[in-house]
Amino acid sequence: MSLMQLTVVLSAVFSVPSTEPSATIIDGKAIAQQVRQEIAAEVSKMKESVGKVPGLAVILVGTRKDSETYVRSKKKACEEVGIDSYGVNLPEDTTQDEVLNFVKKFNDDPAVHGILVQLPLPKVCSLLGVLDLHACREAS
């Protein structure tokens, strides 16, 4: 008998049968829908109580299809739950300074509560430079 066969036999002999399932199958679409409904309700309460809703700004540099798809899905998700969505699509040859100017513009906009700079950025932009600016806002 090989070591593998012995392992199988021993595990069968000494295992305790379980009546509980080892995994639970979930319905991801149903859970996502429930989460969206809960967020929409919270956004609605916020609008009623303080007269404002959250705002998300998105900066997309270049024309990568996967990035465009992701950004579209974020805008659609915002729309579904009542979050305001702002965005700018910049050409591939946009400089880091130009990207940073848009980050600063959105930072200064009181309607914007979060900024998504879609990655990857083109080679002309330094990721660290963009993240450093964002970190400055987080610290203040």
Steps between C-alpha positions, in 0.01 A plus 500: 500500500636840403522792740219675311270197528581466872416868554163458329417189704601659830306817432191294416534289815564784742279770353182600673210543260360850507134582463577868435597619154863601466413804289204726448398600153407865486313700239745779420256692282235500773751613763629777272143617436432504875815704563403748225153539654650564843741760360221669304294522820793656688566749220131593500505554878811715463333711233195551720695580816788716370388585148807346337601171347847350465692582184759284324742646244678272255811585301569270207819545299523317169267262322559157652180304442517327840540834679218658300274208588588525870440876509165459322398241760590738786297780341205266453527380860503862623192578292316196636544606863470877463866597531607790280765406246752731335768406257763598254644289218848609403712397201786252534762776465368699796783615724524435870450871570177498301373200698599669824313815399181295464564331835542844660185627327298210636666537843376859512146411394277467810263272307776241457561265791718242328733493203578192297810531282467198275814288478717422322615845405697551178878510525501882480335515844666405825267295717689611810454867411125457466475292819711750696256778415210281603675415828532873574123536484446195721729645765332842508 
